Amino acid sequence: MALPIIGSSKPSTPIGMVEIKTHIETALSFLIVGIGVAYGTGYVVVMSLLNEYGIREAGAEFFKLRYIYVGALCLACPLALLCVQQGLFSRRHTIPSEDAAPTFVSAVARLLTPAETFPLPLVIMVFDLMVVFYCVIAFARPGLFARKQTLFAYLYLPVAVTLCLRLIFGEKRLWSRPLNAFRWLLLAMTLWVSFLILKCIEFGPMFRGGVYNYVILQALFWFFARRFTKWRRLGTSVEARVARMVIRFMILGSLFVLGVFSFAHTVFNYIPAERGGGDFSQVPDCQICFSGSGHSSALNNLLLEGNGRPPCSVPVKIVEETSADIYVAKSADRGGRSPSDVPNASELWRSGEYYPVVFQISRSVVDSVIILNHGTTQLPMPP
């Protein structure tokens, strides 16, 4: 009988290391899926904008990091709502079928009652912080964060003070009436500072332009997602559970798709083009200079009168770029309207009332691009 060899067995992997590896693999899986969803969403949004300008060939370039960025902006709102719901409001339980539905008064009373672990003012502060940063990232002009850095410091202060109340006063006095009133005072300060930060963003024209459709769709998406995750009773039989799951998937899926297209046709038009959006109202004008007589005769009406050598175009806005072509529109293209009626033609494009004539220019005939930004800076563009 052979004796077992001592020390021949392989050392077993610690249980903790296995759990860490599993969590890392799960996180990477979610990251890959998230990037894929963001990329597909961004592609749909950008293609919707380009189709409105009549640019279709540019969609043949599938691999652009811009799609991930645009998709992240589109998905940030529903993801933030879901995170707030799951992390702060959600109490996972099943509502028994015999329980009476809560009335509106009782729901409001429970909402305004201080929570045991997370006060409502702090919840609103966290949500307000996410809203402010989303609006700054998506809609603010470059330089706003630097100009209002002091206000951002004041925005962090109420959140920090609220989080420190437990350390200062302890558990016994944490939920007293004076401290609860102090939290609401800090929340009022937070909302006022948020107003001072965001007052320069044109929310009025945005909502008149139809952005409220996107807000309503996201509110409906959040409502149904919250209801489906809170009330998880699906039925006793397999058939009933499957049918209700299909109905819930159809409702959430339809609201998600409608939200993406609503973002593409309303919100995206108000994101500055400097940030990857479709608002060209503040983009610096450019002049395209051609290499000799390499431009086609179709671009003659784009050339500046009395052009020298090399011939250059009138001031234009670059709408889209690919590896082979540049798509531009005249900065003064108002569709026949007077400059007094529409001082900035790009604002007319943004509203969707009129889209400019877009010129496709091959990079092979471009000598350089002159950016008219408080002066003239000539940047060479390789063919």
C-alpha positions, 0 to 999 in steps of 0.5 A: 500500500502506497503511502501519501506523499506529505507536502505534495498537495497544492496550497489552497487559495484563501477564501478572502482572495477568491471573494476579491477576485470574484468582485473584481471580475463582476466589476469588470463585467459591469464596466464592459457592459456599461461602456457598451451601452454608453457607446451605443447610446452615444452613437444613436444620439450623435447620428440623430443630430447629424441626420438633422443636418443632412450628414449621413456619411459621417456615421460610417466611422463607428469607432469614436470615443466621443460616442462614449462621452455623449452616451455617458451624458445621456445615461447619467440622469437615469443612473443617478436617479436609480442610485438615489433610489437604491442607495437612499430610498429603497427598503427592500420588502414585499407588500402583502396583497391584503395591506391597504394602499397608503394614502397621499397624506401618510406618504408625505408624513413618512417622507418628512419624518427624520430617518433613523440613519439618513436625514432627508435634507442630506438626501436632497443635498446629495441629489442637488450636488449631482444635479449641479455637477451634471449641469456644469459638465453638460451645459456650462461654457468653458471656464465656469468652474474656474470662475465660480470655484468659491461657490463650489466650496460653499456648496460642499460646506453644508454637506460636510457640516451635516455629516459632522453632526453625529460626531459633534452631538452624538446619537442622543441629540442627533434627531432632536428638533433643533438639529433637524431644523438646522439641517433644513437651514443648511439645505436652504443654503445649498439650494441658494448656492446652487442657484448662484452657480447655475443661473448663467445656464440658459434653462429657460430656452432649453425648456421652451425648446422641449427639454421638459419632455426628457425630464418627464420621461426620466421622472416616469422611468424613475417612478416605475423603476422604484415601484417595481423594485419596492413592490416585488410581489409578482404572483404565485404561479410561474405564468403570472410571474413571467407575464408581469416580468415581461410587462415590467421590462416592456415599460422600462425598456420603452421609457429608456428608448424614448428617453434616449431619443428625447435626449437626442432631439432636445437636450443634446442641441443645448450641450455646447459643441466644445463639450461634444454636443450640438450647440454651435452658438459659441463655437469660434468661427473658422476659415478653411484655406485650400491648397491652390486650386484643389477645391471643387467648383461646388465650393466656389460660393463658400470662398471669400470674395477677392480671395488671394492665394491660397483661397480661403472660405468665409467664416464657417462653423465646423459641424463634424469631422472625419478622417477623410472629410470636414463638414462646415456651414456658413456662420451667417446662414440664417435661411434668409432671415435678417441679422436683426431678427437672428443675431446668432445664426447658430441659435436658430440651428439649435432651435430646429427652426432652420438647419444650414446648408452643410458643405463637405470638404475633403481633407486632401484639398485643405491647406490649413484652418484659421480659427477666428478666436479673439485674433487669428491663429493659423493651425496647419492641417495635414492632408 
